[in-house]
Amino acid sequence: MRKDLLPLIVVMAGFLALFLVQRGRTSLYHYQCTHCGESFGISPLLAALAHHRMGQKLLRCPSCGAVTWARPVRKG
Ligand SMILES: [Zn+2]
């Protein structure tokens, strides 16, 4: 294995781990728009890439189009 590839592999492994965690979360949770109250599912990739704080994610609501700090709500 080439030594100069190591940082890339570490970054990719980190992203993969994040992706797997997000896939687990997105299978359990919807996100609720704080603007209109609509809850919606998101893809694991979007979940991994979206800005986040305190469990909330900065997402565009597919219902009203607002960019909102969406709260996770348990599916069920
Ligand atoms: Zn909305």
N, CA, C, O and the ligand as a Tripos MOL2 file, in Angstrom:
@<TRIPOS>MOLECULE
protein
  305   303    77     0     0
PROTEIN
NO_CHARGES

@<TRIPOS>ATOM
      1 N           0.8430   -1.2030    0.0000 N.3       1 MET1
      2 CA          0.0000    0.0000    0.0000 C.3       1 MET1
      3 C           0.8760    1.2500    0.0000 C.2       1 MET1
      4 O           1.8310    1.3490    0.7700 O.2       1 MET1
      5 N           0.5460    2.1880   -0.8590 N.am      2 ARG2
      6 CA          1.3270    3.4250   -0.9250 C.3       2 ARG2
      7 C           1.0210    4.3030    0.2810 C.2       2 ARG2
      8 O          -0.1330    4.4850    0.6710 O.2       2 ARG2
      9 N           2.0940    4.8440    0.8610 N.am      3 LYS3
     10 CA          1.9520    5.6430    2.0810 C.3       3 LYS3
     11 C           1.1540    6.9250    1.8580 C.2       3 LYS3
     12 O           0.4410    7.3840    2.7500 O.2       3 LYS3
     13 N           1.2820    7.5020    0.6520 N.am      4 ASP4
     14 CA          0.5980    8.7800    0.4040 C.3       4 ASP4
     15 C          -0.9220    8.6150    0.2500 C.2       4 ASP4
     16 O          -1.6550    9.6030    0.2160 O.2       4 ASP4
     17 N          -1.3840    7.3810    0.1580 N.am      5 LEU5
     18 CA         -2.8260    7.1500    0.0750 C.3       5 LEU5
     19 C          -3.4780    7.0630    1.4550 C.2       5 LEU5
     20 O          -4.7000    7.1310    1.5860 O.2       5 LEU5
     21 N          -2.6420    6.9110    2.4750 N.am      6 LEU6
     22 CA         -3.1810    6.6790    3.8120 C.3       6 LEU6
     23 C          -4.1440    7.7820    4.2970 C.2       6 LEU6
     24 O          -5.2260    7.4610    4.7910 O.2       6 LEU6
     25 N          -3.7800    9.0690    4.1690 N.am      7 PRO7
     26 CA         -4.7180   10.1090    4.6260 C.3       7 PRO7
     27 C          -6.0660   10.0120    3.9140 C.2       7 PRO7
     28 O          -7.1130   10.2130    4.5300 O.2       7 PRO7
     29 N          -6.0390    9.7070    2.6210 N.am      8 LEU8
     30 CA         -7.2650    9.5840    1.8330 C.3       8 LEU8
     31 C          -8.1210    8.4360    2.3660 C.2       8 LEU8
     32 O          -9.3380    8.5600    2.5020 O.2       8 LEU8
     33 N          -7.4590    7.3160    2.6660 N.am      9 ILE9
     34 CA         -8.1750    6.1450    3.1840 C.3       9 ILE9
     35 C          -8.7950    6.4550    4.5500 C.2       9 ILE9
     36 O          -9.9240    6.0530    4.8330 O.2       9 ILE9
     37 N          -8.0480    7.1720    5.3900 N.am     10 VAL10
     38 CA         -8.5750    7.5500    6.7120 C.3      10 VAL10
     39 C          -9.8170    8.4360    6.5600 C.2      10 VAL10
     40 O         -10.8170    8.2400    7.2520 O.2      10 VAL10
     41 N          -9.7410    9.4090    5.6500 N.am     11 VAL11
     42 CA        -10.8810   10.3030    5.4120 C.3      11 VAL11
     43 C         -12.0790    9.5140    4.8970 C.2      11 VAL11
     44 O         -13.2080    9.7250    5.3400 O.2      11 VAL11
     45 N         -11.8240    8.5960    3.9520 N.am     12 MET12
     46 CA        -12.9140    7.8120    3.3770 C.3      12 MET12
     47 C         -13.5340    6.8740    4.4160 C.2      12 MET12
     48 O         -14.7530    6.7030    4.4510 O.2      12 MET12
     49 N         -12.7000    6.2730    5.2530 N.am     13 ALA13
     50 CA        -13.2010    5.3920    6.3140 C.3      13 ALA13
     51 C         -14.0540    6.1880    7.2980 C.2      13 ALA13
     52 O         -15.0890    5.7120    7.7640 O.2      13 ALA13
     53 N         -13.6060    7.4070    7.6080 N.am     14 GLY14
     54 CA        -14.3570    8.2780    8.4970 C.3      14 GLY14
     55 C         -15.7080    8.6390    7.9050 C.2      14 GLY14
     56 O         -16.7250    8.6350    8.5980 O.2      14 GLY14
     57 N         -15.7050    8.9490    6.6160 N.am     15 PHE15
     58 CA        -16.9540    9.3050    5.9500 C.3      15 PHE15
     59 C         -17.8880    8.1050    5.8820 C.2      15 PHE15
     60 O         -19.0980    8.2380    6.0640 O.2      15 PHE15
     61 N         -17.3200    6.9360    5.6190 N.am     16 LEU16
     62 CA        -18.1170    5.7030    5.5620 C.3      16 LEU16
     63 C         -18.7730    5.4290    6.9160 C.2      16 LEU16
     64 O         -19.9480    5.0700    6.9850 O.2      16 LEU16
     65 N         -18.0030    5.6030    7.9890 N.am     17 ALA17
     66 CA        -18.5420    5.3870    9.3390 C.3      17 ALA17
     67 C         -19.6860    6.3680    9.6040 C.2      17 ALA17
     68 O         -20.7270    5.9840   10.1370 O.2      17 ALA17
     69 N         -19.4880    7.6390    9.2290 N.am     18 LEU18
     70 CA        -20.5230    8.6620    9.3930 C.3      18 LEU18
     71 C         -21.7680    8.2890    8.5950 C.2      18 LEU18
     72 O         -22.8960    8.4250    9.0700 O.2      18 LEU18
     73 N         -21.5370    7.8150    7.3690 N.am     19 PHE19
     74 CA        -22.6320    7.4240    6.4870 C.3      19 PHE19
     75 C         -23.4520    6.2910    7.1160 C.2      19 PHE19
     76 O         -24.6820    6.3120    7.0850 O.2      19 PHE19
     77 N         -22.7540    5.3040    7.6850 N.am     20 LEU20
     78 CA        -23.4410    4.1500    8.2880 C.3      20 LEU20
     79 C         -24.2510    4.5670    9.5180 C.2      20 LEU20
     80 O         -25.3640    4.0860    9.7340 O.2      20 LEU20
     81 N         -23.6710    5.4790   10.3270 N.am     21 VAL21
     82 CA        -24.3980    5.9970   11.4910 C.3      21 VAL21
     83 C         -25.6530    6.7340   11.0280 C.2      21 VAL21
     84 O         -26.7370    6.5490   11.5820 O.2      21 VAL21
     85 N         -25.4870    7.5750   10.0020 N.am     22 GLN22
     86 CA        -26.6190    8.3570    9.4930 C.3      22 GLN22
     87 C         -27.6740    7.4540    8.8680 C.2      22 GLN22
     88 O         -28.8690    7.7360    8.9580 O.2      22 GLN22
     89 N         -27.2300    6.3600    8.2310 N.am     23 ARG23
     90 CA        -28.1900    5.4330    7.6310 C.3      23 ARG23
     91 C         -29.0510    4.8060    8.7290 C.2      23 ARG23
     92 O         -30.2600    4.6400    8.5650 O.2      23 ARG23
     93 N         -28.4130    4.4610    9.8480 N.am     24 GLY24
     94 CA        -29.1580    3.9330   10.9920 C.3      24 GLY24
     95 C         -30.1440    4.9530   11.5200 C.2      24 GLY24
     96 O         -31.2920    4.6210   11.8160 O.2      24 GLY24
     97 N         -29.6960    6.1990   11.6390 N.am     25 ARG25
     98 CA        -30.5640    7.2650   12.1650 C.3      25 ARG25
     99 C         -31.7180    7.5710   11.2120 C.2      25 ARG25
    100 O         -32.8610    7.7090   11.6470 O.2      25 ARG25
    101 N         -31.4250    7.6780    9.9170 N.am     26 THR26
    102 CA        -32.4840    8.0470    8.9740 C.3      26 THR26
    103 C         -33.5060    6.9320    8.8110 C.2      26 THR26
    104 O         -34.6260    7.1890    8.3720 O.2      26 THR26
    105 N         -33.1420    5.6850    9.1590 N.am     27 SER27
    106 CA        -34.1310    4.6110    9.1000 C.3      27 SER27
    107 C         -35.0670    4.6660   10.3140 C.2      27 SER27
    108 O         -36.1470    4.0740   10.2950 O.2      27 SER27
    109 N         -34.6540    5.3710   11.3570 N.am     28 LEU28
    110 CA        -35.4610    5.4620   12.5840 C.3      28 LEU28
    111 C         -36.2100    6.7820   12.7250 C.2      28 LEU28
    112 O         -37.2270    6.8560   13.4150 O.2      28 LEU28
    113 N         -35.7020    7.8200   12.0670 N.am     29 TYR29
    114 CA        -36.2490    9.1610   12.2970 C.3      29 TYR29
    115 C         -36.6980    9.8480   11.0200 C.2      29 TYR29
    116 O         -36.1010    9.6950    9.9540 O.2      29 TYR29
    117 N         -37.7660   10.6070   11.1650 N.am     30 HIS30
    118 CA        -38.1080   11.6230   10.1860 C.3      30 HIS30
    119 C         -37.5810   12.9390   10.7330 C.2      30 HIS30
    120 O         -37.2220   13.0300   11.9070 O.2      30 HIS30
    121 N         -37.5340   13.9430    9.8960 N.am     31 TYR31
    122 CA        -37.1880   15.2840   10.3620 C.3      31 TYR31
    123 C         -38.3860   16.1900   10.1780 C.2      31 TYR31
    124 O         -39.0570   16.1570    9.1470 O.2      31 TYR31
    125 N         -38.6480   17.0110   11.2060 N.am     32 GLN32
    126 CA        -39.8390   17.8480   11.1830 C.3      32 GLN32
    127 C         -39.4780   19.3010   10.9230 C.2      32 GLN32
    128 O         -38.6180   19.8770   11.5900 O.2      32 GLN32
    129 N         -40.1480   19.8750    9.9470 N.am     33 CYS33
    130 CA        -39.9720   21.2810    9.6000 C.3      33 CYS33
    131 C         -40.5080   22.1530   10.7250 C.2      33 CYS33
    132 O         -41.6390   21.9680   11.1750 O.2      33 CYS33
    133 N         -39.6890   23.1160   11.1850 N.am     34 THR34
    134 CA        -40.1530   24.0040   12.2600 C.3      34 THR34
    135 C         -41.0360   25.1150   11.7000 C.2      34 THR34
    136 O         -41.6450   25.8690   12.4600 O.2      34 THR34
    137 N         -41.1080   25.2170   10.3850 N.am     35 HIS35
    138 CA        -41.8800   26.2770    9.7360 C.3      35 HIS35
    139 C         -43.3360   25.8540    9.5520 C.2      35 HIS35
    140 O         -44.2510   26.5850    9.9320 O.2      35 HIS35
    141 N         -43.5520   24.6530    8.9590 N.am     36 CYS36
    142 CA        -44.9280   24.2200    8.6740 C.3      36 CYS36
    143 C         -45.3270   22.9660    9.4430 C.2      36 CYS36
    144 O         -46.4930   22.5720    9.4190 O.2      36 CYS36
    145 N         -44.3660   22.3310   10.1320 N.am     37 GLY37
    146 CA        -44.7000   21.1630   10.9380 C.3      37 GLY37
    147 C         -44.6970   19.8490   10.1840 C.2      37 GLY37
    148 O         -44.9160   18.7890   10.7700 O.2      37 GLY37
    149 N         -44.4490   19.9160    8.8830 N.am     38 GLU38
    150 CA        -44.3980   18.7020    8.0670 C.3      38 GLU38
    151 C         -43.1790   17.8580    8.4570 C.2      38 GLU38
    152 O         -42.0960   18.4010    8.6730 O.2      38 GLU38
    153 N         -43.3490   16.5380    8.5470 N.am     39 SER39
    154 CA        -42.1840   15.6930    8.7760 C.3      39 SER39
    155 C         -41.8810   14.9070    7.5100 C.2      39 SER39
    156 O         -42.7850   14.5060    6.7760 O.2      39 SER39
    157 N         -40.6010   14.6980    7.2710 N.am     40 PHE40
    158 CA        -40.1700   14.0890    6.0120 C.3      40 PHE40
    159 C         -38.9120   13.2780    6.2360 C.2      40 PHE40
    160 O         -38.1140   13.5710    7.1260 O.2      40 PHE40
    161 N         -38.7480   12.2460    5.4080 N.am     41 GLY41
    162 CA        -37.5480   11.4270    5.4760 C.3      41 GLY41
    163 C         -36.4500   12.0300    4.6260 C.2      41 GLY41
    164 O         -36.7290   12.7130    3.6410 O.2      41 GLY41
    165 N         -35.2030   11.7840    4.9970 N.am     42 ILE42
    166 CA        -34.0770   12.2520    4.1830 C.3      42 ILE42
    167 C         -33.1500   11.0810    3.9020 C.2      42 ILE42
    168 O         -33.1700   10.0800    4.6190 O.2      42 ILE42
    169 N         -32.3420   11.2050    2.8650 N.am     43 SER43
    170 CA        -31.4240   10.1280    2.5140 C.3      43 SER43
    171 C         -30.2220   10.1500    3.4680 C.2      43 SER43
    172 O         -29.8670   11.2010    4.0020 O.2      43 SER43
    173 N         -29.6000    8.9840    3.6760 N.am     44 PRO44
    174 CA        -28.4140    8.9420    4.5470 C.3      44 PRO44
    175 C         -27.3100    9.8660    4.0540 C.2      44 PRO44
    176 O         -26.5940   10.4600    4.8600 O.2      44 PRO44
    177 N         -27.1650    9.9950    2.7360 N.am     45 LEU45
    178 CA        -26.1220   10.8620    2.1760 C.3      45 LEU45
    179 C         -26.3930   12.3120    2.5370 C.2      45 LEU45
    180 O         -25.4890   13.0390    2.9490 O.2      45 LEU45
    181 N         -27.6460   12.7290    2.3800 N.am     46 LEU46
    182 CA        -28.0210   14.0920    2.7440 C.3      46 LEU46
    183 C         -27.8150   14.3090    4.2450 C.2      46 LEU46
    184 O         -27.3460   15.3640    4.6710 O.2      46 LEU46
    185 N         -28.1730   13.2950    5.0400 N.am     47 ALA47
    186 CA        -28.0030   13.3870    6.4930 C.3      47 ALA47
    187 C         -26.5350   13.5700    6.8670 C.2      47 ALA47
    188 O         -26.2070   14.3070    7.7970 O.2      47 ALA47
    189 N         -25.6540   12.8860    6.1280 N.am     48 ALA48
    190 CA        -24.2230   12.9720    6.4150 C.3      48 ALA48
    191 C         -23.6450   14.3210    5.9970 C.2      48 ALA48
    192 O         -22.6780   14.7970    6.5910 O.2      48 ALA48
    193 N         -24.2430   14.9370    4.9690 N.am     49 LEU49
    194 CA        -23.6810   16.1660    4.4120 C.3      49 LEU49
    195 C         -24.3030   17.4320    5.0010 C.2      49 LEU49
    196 O         -23.6910   18.4990    4.9660 O.2      49 LEU49
    197 N         -25.5230   17.3130    5.5430 N.am     50 ALA50
    198 CA        -26.2400   18.4970    6.0310 C.3      50 ALA50
    199 C         -25.5370   19.0930    7.2520 C.2      50 ALA50
    200 O         -24.9450   18.3740    8.0580 O.2      50 ALA50
    201 N         -25.6150   20.4320    7.3720 N.am     51 HIS51
    202 CA        -25.1290   21.0740    8.5880 C.3      51 HIS51
    203 C         -25.9910   20.6110    9.7550 C.2      51 HIS51
    204 O         -27.1890   20.3770    9.5940 O.2      51 HIS51
    205 N         -25.3880   20.4790   10.9150 N.am     52 HIS52
    206 CA        -26.1680   20.0040   12.0530 C.3      52 HIS52
    207 C         -25.7130   20.6770   13.3350 C.2      52 HIS52
    208 O         -24.5750   21.1300   13.4510 O.2      52 HIS52
    209 N         -26.6310   20.7320   14.3010 N.am     53 ARG53
    210 CA        -26.3220   21.2390   15.6400 C.3      53 ARG53
    211 C         -27.3110   20.6080   16.6120 C.2      53 ARG53
    212 O         -28.5080   20.5690   16.3310 O.2      53 ARG53
    213 N         -26.8390   20.1210   17.7330 N.am     54 MET54
    214 CA        -27.6970   19.5620   18.7830 C.3      54 MET54
    215 C         -28.7300   18.5680   18.2350 C.2      54 MET54
    216 O         -29.8760   18.5650   18.6840 O.2      54 MET54
    217 N         -28.3460   17.7450   17.2930 N.am     55 GLY55
    218 CA        -29.2570   16.7410   16.7400 C.3      55 GLY55
    219 C         -30.1810   17.2600   15.6490 C.2      55 GLY55
    220 O         -30.8390   16.4820   14.9590 O.2      55 GLY55
    221 N         -30.2270   18.6010   15.4950 N.am     56 GLN56
    222 CA        -31.0510   19.1660   14.4340 C.3      56 GLN56
    223 C         -30.2320   19.2770   13.1620 C.2      56 GLN56
    224 O         -29.0030   19.3440   13.2040 O.2      56 GLN56
    225 N         -30.9240   19.2950   12.0280 N.am     57 LYS57
    226 CA        -30.2260   19.4290   10.7570 C.3      57 LYS57
    227 C         -30.8020   20.5790    9.9470 C.2      57 LYS57
    228 O         -32.0060   20.8340    9.9490 O.2      57 LYS57
    229 N         -29.8950   21.2650    9.2530 N.am     58 LEU58
    230 CA        -30.3250   22.3600    8.3880 C.3      58 LEU58
    231 C         -30.7570   21.7620    7.0500 C.2      58 LEU58
    232 O         -29.9300   21.3170    6.2540 O.2      58 LEU58
    233 N         -32.0780   21.7610    6.8200 N.am     59 LEU59
    234 CA        -32.6390   21.0990    5.6490 C.3      59 LEU59
    235 C         -33.6510   22.0020    4.9580 C.2      59 LEU59
    236 O         -34.2320   22.8950    5.5750 O.2      59 LEU59
    237 N         -33.8520   21.7520    3.6640 N.am     60 ARG60
    238 CA        -34.9310   22.4380    2.9500 C.3      60 ARG60
    239 C         -36.1650   21.5540    3.0240 C.2      60 ARG60
    240 O         -36.1260   20.3860    2.6380 O.2      60 ARG60
    241 N         -37.2370   22.1060    3.5130 N.am     61 CYS61
    242 CA        -38.4830   21.3590    3.6580 C.3      61 CYS61
    243 C         -39.0980   21.1010    2.2800 C.2      61 CYS61
    244 O         -39.2870   22.0380    1.5050 O.2      61 CYS61
    245 N         -39.4140   19.8270    1.9660 N.am     62 PRO62
    246 CA        -40.0020   19.5220    0.6530 C.3      62 PRO62
    247 C         -41.4510   19.9910    0.5510 C.2      62 PRO62
    248 O         -42.0020   20.0690   -0.5470 O.2      62 PRO62
    249 N         -42.0690   20.3030    1.6890 N.am     63 SER63
    250 CA        -43.4770   20.7060    1.6920 C.3      63 SER63
    251 C         -43.6410   22.2010    1.4620 C.2      63 SER63
    252 O         -44.3800   22.6150    0.5690 O.2      63 SER63
    253 N         -42.9450   23.0290    2.2750 N.am     64 CYS64
    254 CA        -43.1270   24.4780    2.1590 C.3      64 CYS64
    255 C         -41.9190   25.1840    1.5460 C.2      64 CYS64
    256 O         -41.9880   26.3710    1.2270 O.2      64 CYS64
    257 N         -40.8020   24.4480    1.3790 N.am     65 GLY65
    258 CA        -39.6380   25.0240    0.7100 C.3      65 GLY65
    259 C         -38.7440   25.8530    1.6110 C.2      65 GLY65
    260 O         -37.7270   26.3710    1.1510 O.2      65 GLY65
    261 N         -39.1000   25.9960    2.9010 N.am     66 ALA66
    262 CA        -38.2880   26.7840    3.8230 C.3      66 ALA66
    263 C         -37.0170   26.0200    4.2080 C.2      66 ALA66
    264 O         -37.0390   24.7980    4.3530 O.2      66 ALA66
    265 N         -35.9140   26.7500    4.3700 N.am     67 VAL67
    266 CA        -34.7070   26.1510    4.9370 C.3      67 VAL67
    267 C         -34.8240   26.2720    6.4470 C.2      67 VAL67
    268 O         -34.9500   27.3750    6.9780 O.2      67 VAL67
    269 N         -34.7820   25.1490    7.1330 N.am     68 THR68
    270 CA        -35.1470   25.1250    8.5400 C.3      68 THR68
    271 C         -34.2400   24.1950    9.3200 C.2      68 THR68
    272 O         -33.7080   23.2320    8.7670 O.2      68 THR68
    273 N         -34.0570   24.4840   10.6360 N.am     69 TRP69
    274 CA        -33.3640   23.5430   11.5180 C.3      69 TRP69
    275 C         -34.3710   22.4820   11.9190 C.2      69 TRP69
    276 O         -35.1150   22.6490   12.8850 O.2      69 TRP69
    277 N         -34.3890   21.3820   11.1620 N.am     70 ALA70
    278 CA        -35.3920   20.3470   11.3670 C.3      70 ALA70
    279 C         -35.0540   19.4800   12.5630 C.2      70 ALA70
    280 O         -33.8960   19.1250   12.7830 O.2      70 ALA70
    281 N         -36.0790   19.1420   13.3340 N.am     71 ARG71
    282 CA        -35.9000   18.2760   14.5050 C.3      71 ARG71
    283 C         -36.1450   16.8300   14.1150 C.2      71 ARG71
    284 O         -37.0360   16.5510   13.3130 O.2      71 ARG71
    285 N         -35.3610   15.8960   14.6740 N.am     72 PRO72
    286 CA        -35.6580   14.4950   14.4220 C.3      72 PRO72
    287 C         -36.9060   14.0460   15.1810 C.2      72 PRO72
    288 O         -37.0510   14.3420   16.3670 O.2      72 PRO72
    289 N         -37.7830   13.3540   14.5210 N.am     73 VAL73
    290 CA        -38.9560   12.7590   15.1780 C.3      73 VAL73
    291 C         -38.9630   11.2710   14.8740 C.2      73 VAL73
    292 O         -38.7810   10.8530   13.7310 O.2      73 VAL73
    293 N         -39.1720   10.4920   15.9010 N.am     74 ARG74
    294 CA        -39.1270    9.0480   15.7660 C.3      74 ARG74
    295 C         -40.2300    8.5690   14.8170 C.2      74 ARG74
    296 O         -41.3850    8.9770   14.9420 O.2      74 ARG74
    297 N         -39.8680    7.7110   13.8790 N.am     75 LYS75
    298 CA        -40.8810    7.0960   13.0170 C.3      75 LYS75
    299 C         -41.7270    6.1600   13.8410 C.2      75 LYS75
    300 O         -41.2720    5.5910   14.8330 O.2      75 LYS75
    301 N         -42.9600    6.0090   13.4180 N.am     76 GLY76
    302 CA        -43.6600    5.0130   14.1740 C.3      76 GLY76
    303 C         -45.1480    5.1170   14.0480 C.2      76 GLY76
    304 O         -45.8750    4.3230   14.6460 O.2      76 GLY76
    305 ZN        -42.1040   23.1120    5.9280 Zn       77 ZN77
@<TRIPOS>BOND
     1     1     2 1
     2     2     3 1
     3     3     4 2
     4     3     5 am
     5     5     6 1
     6     6     7 1
     7     7     8 2
     8     7     9 am
     9     9    10 1
    10    10    11 1
    11    11    12 2
    12    11    13 am
    13    13    14 1
    14    14    15 1
    15    15    16 2
    16    15    17 am
    17    17    18 1
    18    18    19 1
    19    19    20 2
    20    19    21 am
    21    21    22 1
    22    22    23 1
    23    23    24 2
    24    23    25 am
    25    25    26 1
    26    26    27 1
    27    27    28 2
    28    27    29 am
    29    29    30 1
    30    30    31 1
    31    31    32 2
    32    31    33 am
    33    33    34 1
    34    34    35 1
    35    35    36 2
    36    35    37 am
    37    37    38 1
    38    38    39 1
    39    39    40 2
    40    39    41 am
    41    41    42 1
    42    42    43 1
    43    43    44 2
    44    43    45 am
    45    45    46 1
    46    46    47 1
    47    47    48 2
    48    47    49 am
    49    49    50 1
    50    50    51 1
    51    51    52 2
    52    51    53 am
    53    53    54 1
    54    54    55 1
    55    55    56 2
    56    55    57 am
    57    57    58 1
    58    58    59 1
    59    59    60 2
    60    59    61 am
    61    61    62 1
    62    62    63 1
    63    63    64 2
    64    63    65 am
    65    65    66 1
    66    66    67 1
    67    67    68 2
    68    67    69 am
    69    69    70 1
    70    70    71 1
    71    71    72 2
    72    71    73 am
    73    73    74 1
    74    74    75 1
    75    75    76 2
    76    75    77 am
    77    77    78 1
    78    78    79 1
    79    79    80 2
    80    79    81 am
    81    81    82 1
    82    82    83 1
    83    83    84 2
    84    83    85 am
    85    85    86 1
    86    86    87 1
    87    87    88 2
    88    87    89 am
    89    89    90 1
    90    90    91 1
    91    91    92 2
    92    91    93 am
    93    93    94 1
    94    94    95 1
    95    95    96 2
    96    95    97 am
    97    97    98 1
    98    98    99 1
    99    99   100 2
   100    99   101 am
   101   101   102 1
   102   102   103 1
   103   103   104 2
   104   103   105 am
   105   105   106 1
   106   106   107 1
   107   107   108 2
   108   107   109 am
   109   109   110 1
   110   110   111 1
   111   111   112 2
   112   111   113 am
   113   113   114 1
   114   114   115 1
   115   115   116 2
   116   115   117 am
   117   117   118 1
   118   118   119 1
   119   119   120 2
   120   119   121 am
   121   121   122 1
   122   122   123 1
   123   123   124 2
   124   123   125 am
   125   125   126 1
   126   126   127 1
   127   127   128 2
   128   127   129 am
   129   129   130 1
   130   130   131 1
   131   131   132 2
   132   131   133 am
   133   133   134 1
   134   134   135 1
   135   135   136 2
   136   135   137 am
   137   137   138 1
   138   138   139 1
   139   139   140 2
   140   139   141 am
   141   141   142 1
   142   142   143 1
   143   143   144 2
   144   143   145 am
   145   145   146 1
   146   146   147 1
   147   147   148 2
   148   147   149 am
   149   149   150 1
   150   150   151 1
   151   151   152 2
   152   151   153 am
   153   153   154 1
   154   154   155 1
   155   155   156 2
   156   155   157 am
   157   157   158 1
   158   158   159 1
   159   159   160 2
   160   159   161 am
   161   161   162 1
   162   162   163 1
   163   163   164 2
   164   163   165 am
   165   165   166 1
   166   166   167 1
   167   167   168 2
   168   167   169 am
   169   169   170 1
   170   170   171 1
   171   171   172 2
   172   171   173 am
   173   173   174 1
   174   174   175 1
   175   175   176 2
   176   175   177 am
   177   177   178 1
   178   178   179 1
   179   179   180 2
   180   179   181 am
   181   181   182 1
   182   182   183 1
   183   183   184 2
   184   183   185 am
   185   185   186 1
   186   186   187 1
   187   187   188 2
   188   187   189 am
   189   189   190 1
   190   190   191 1
   191   191   192 2
   192   191   193 am
   193   193   194 1
   194   194   195 1
   195   195   196 2
   196   195   197 am
   197   197   198 1
   198   198   199 1
   199   199   200 2
   200   199   201 am
   201   201   202 1
   202   202   203 1
   203   203   204 2
   204   203   205 am
   205   205   206 1
   206   206   207 1
   207   207   208 2
   208   207   209 am
   209   209   210 1
   210   210   211 1
   211   211   212 2
   212   211   213 am
   213   213   214 1
   214   214   215 1
   215   215   216 2
   216   215   217 am
   217   217   218 1
   218   218   219 1
   219   219   220 2
   220   219   221 am
   221   221   222 1
   222   222   223 1
   223   223   224 2
   224   223   225 am
   225   225   226 1
   226   226   227 1
   227   227   228 2
   228   227   229 am
   229   229   230 1
   230   230   231 1
   231   231   232 2
   232   231   233 am
   233   233   234 1
   234   234   235 1
   235   235   236 2
   236   235   237 am
   237   237   238 1
   238   238   239 1
   239   239   240 2
   240   239   241 am
   241   241   242 1
   242   242   243 1
   243   243   244 2
   244   243   245 am
   245   245   246 1
   246   246   247 1
   247   247   248 2
   248   247   249 am
   249   249   250 1
   250   250   251 1
   251   251   252 2
   252   251   253 am
   253   253   254 1
   254   254   255 1
   255   255   256 2
   256   255   257 am
   257   257   258 1
   258   258   259 1
   259   259   260 2
   260   259   261 am
   261   261   262 1
   262   262   263 1
   263   263   264 2
   264   263   265 am
   265   265   266 1
   266   266   267 1
   267   267   268 2
   268   267   269 am
   269   269   270 1
   270   270   271 1
   271   271   272 2
   272   271   273 am
   273   273   274 1
   274   274   275 1
   275   275   276 2
   276   275   277 am
   277   277   278 1
   278   278   279 1
   279   279   280 2
   280   279   281 am
   281   281   282 1
   282   282   283 1
   283   283   284 2
   284   283   285 am
   285   285   286 1
   286   286   287 1
   287   287   288 2
   288   287   289 am
   289   289   290 1
   290   290   291 1
   291   291   292 2
   292   291   293 am
   293   293   294 1
   294   294   295 1
   295   295   296 2
   296   295   297 am
   297   297   298 1
   298   298   299 1
   299   299   300 2
   300   299   301 am
   301   301   302 1
   302   302   303 1
   303   303   304 2
@<TRIPOS>SUBSTRUCTURE
     1 MET1         2 RESIDUE 1 A MET
     2 ARG2         6 RESIDUE 1 A ARG
     3 LYS3        10 RESIDUE 1 A LYS
     4 ASP4        14 RESIDUE 1 A ASP
     5 LEU5        18 RESIDUE 1 A LEU
     6 LEU6        22 RESIDUE 1 A LEU
     7 PRO7        26 RESIDUE 1 A PRO
     8 LEU8        30 RESIDUE 1 A LEU
     9 ILE9        34 RESIDUE 1 A ILE
    10 VAL10       38 RESIDUE 1 A VAL
    11 VAL11       42 RESIDUE 1 A VAL
    12 MET12       46 RESIDUE 1 A MET
    13 ALA13       50 RESIDUE 1 A ALA
    14 GLY14       54 RESIDUE 1 A GLY
    15 PHE15       58 RESIDUE 1 A PHE
    16 LEU16       62 RESIDUE 1 A LEU
    17 ALA17       66 RESIDUE 1 A ALA
    18 LEU18       70 RESIDUE 1 A LEU
    19 PHE19       74 RESIDUE 1 A PHE
    20 LEU20       78 RESIDUE 1 A LEU
    21 VAL21       82 RESIDUE 1 A VAL
    22 GLN22       86 RESIDUE 1 A GLN
    23 ARG23       90 RESIDUE 1 A ARG
    24 GLY24       94 RESIDUE 1 A GLY
    25 ARG25       98 RESIDUE 1 A ARG
    26 THR26      102 RESIDUE 1 A THR
    27 SER27      106 RESIDUE 1 A SER
    28 LEU28      110 RESIDUE 1 A LEU
    29 TYR29      114 RESIDUE 1 A TYR
    30 HIS30      118 RESIDUE 1 A HIS
    31 TYR31      122 RESIDUE 1 A TYR
    32 GLN32      126 RESIDUE 1 A GLN
    33 CYS33      130 RESIDUE 1 A CYS
    34 THR34      134 RESIDUE 1 A THR
    35 HIS35      138 RESIDUE 1 A HIS
    36 CYS36      142 RESIDUE 1 A CYS
    37 GLY37      146 RESIDUE 1 A GLY
    38 GLU38      150 RESIDUE 1 A GLU
    39 SER39      154 RESIDUE 1 A SER
    40 PHE40      158 RESIDUE 1 A PHE
    41 GLY41      162 RESIDUE 1 A GLY
    42 ILE42      166 RESIDUE 1 A ILE
    43 SER43      170 RESIDUE 1 A SER
    44 PRO44      174 RESIDUE 1 A PRO
    45 LEU45      178 RESIDUE 1 A LEU
    46 LEU46      182 RESIDUE 1 A LEU
    47 ALA47      186 RESIDUE 1 A ALA
    48 ALA48      190 RESIDUE 1 A ALA
    49 LEU49      194 RESIDUE 1 A LEU
    50 ALA50      198 RESIDUE 1 A ALA
    51 HIS51      202 RESIDUE 1 A HIS
    52 HIS52      206 RESIDUE 1 A HIS
    53 ARG53      210 RESIDUE 1 A ARG
    54 MET54      214 RESIDUE 1 A MET
    55 GLY55      218 RESIDUE 1 A GLY
    56 GLN56      222 RESIDUE 1 A GLN
    57 LYS57      226 RESIDUE 1 A LYS
    58 LEU58      230 RESIDUE 1 A LEU
    59 LEU59      234 RESIDUE 1 A LEU
    60 ARG60      238 RESIDUE 1 A ARG
    61 CYS61      242 RESIDUE 1 A CYS
    62 PRO62      246 RESIDUE 1 A PRO
    63 SER63      250 RESIDUE 1 A SER
    64 CYS64      254 RESIDUE 1 A CYS
    65 GLY65      258 RESIDUE 1 A GLY
    66 ALA66      262 RESIDUE 1 A ALA
    67 VAL67      266 RESIDUE 1 A VAL
    68 THR68      270 RESIDUE 1 A THR
    69 TRP69      274 RESIDUE 1 A TRP
    70 ALA70      278 RESIDUE 1 A ALA
    71 ARG71      282 RESIDUE 1 A ARG
    72 PRO72      286 RESIDUE 1 A PRO
    73 VAL73      290 RESIDUE 1 A VAL
    74 ARG74      294 RESIDUE 1 A ARG
    75 LYS75      298 RESIDUE 1 A LYS
    76 GLY76      302 RESIDUE 1 A GLY
    77 ZN77       305 GROUP 0 **** ****
